[in-house]
Amino acid sequence: MKPKALVFSGYGFNCEEELAFAFERAGARADIIHINDLIERPALLLRHQIAAFPGGFAYGDDTGSGNAYARKVRNHLWDKLRAFISRDGLVLGVCNGFQVLVRLGLLGPVALLPNDSARYTVRWTDVQNNSASPWLANITKLMLPIAHGEGKLYASDKTLTVMKKKKMIALKYIQGEICTHLSLAANPTGTIEDIAGITDETGRVFGLMPHPERATFFTQLPHWTYLKEQLQREGKPIPKYGPGLKIFENAVQYFA
């Protein structure tokens, strides 16, 4: 039986369709559900194995990115969400969804601040896995795009020490293939210790600023034509899928 993924919707999120598509392409069944419908029928959450908060601009980022949406979740769905996590559910937050998870306090005492550039930054990045999270099983490095203005993770030295000890630092920006190919700096935001994604202590609650759902297909890579030519000359097959899909496949495999 396919695991069921619930993709949160409503009030400024705008990546629900892409996130649901990635889960379904990976072998899950995905339901996009508006937060008002969940508040009316909270038991819907517990009918799923995966819960995902997509990217976008929830409530127009009013009072801070992810803050208003997180307050609505905490005020109306907090007990159900905690129960969902405690019974071995997987939770994903991408970009604005990551900001929601941070505001909910599910990823420790950290904050996501405006980028050093003070600009909304859209580009591709290289990231390296430093975690044993089920979301990142058998993943070493990935190429993923970012699109955000507040992705600079901050944590105190004490918090960072705890996070490292408990292996909560999941992804770090690195000077890898795409950054070298496009002559880009590895760290696009000034985030502390190049951190691009973190987990809770269990590894099952995962938040990241890059968008894996925007790297589902090979042809979404910015240098796919170059890679295609290179592979053809080497007599190798042209892949259909991109690196981001593996994250969603791992979530499905967790419940296999």
SULHUQUI-V60277 format. One record per helix or strand of 3 or more residues. SS is the DSSP state (@ for helix, = for strand). FROM is the first residue (numbers start at 1). TO is the last residue. Records with the same first field share a line. If there is no record, write none. Layout:
# SULHUQUI-V60277
SS: FROM-TO + FROM-TO
This chain:
# SULHUQUI-V60277
=: 4-9 + 29-34 + 50-53 + 90-94 + 111-113 + 121-129 + 141-148 + 152-154 + 169-174 + 195-199 + 205-208
@: 16-25 + 35-40 + 42-47 + 58-61 + 67-86 + 96-104 + 134-136 + 157-165 + 177-181 + 192-194 + 212-215 + 218-220 + 224-233 + 245-254
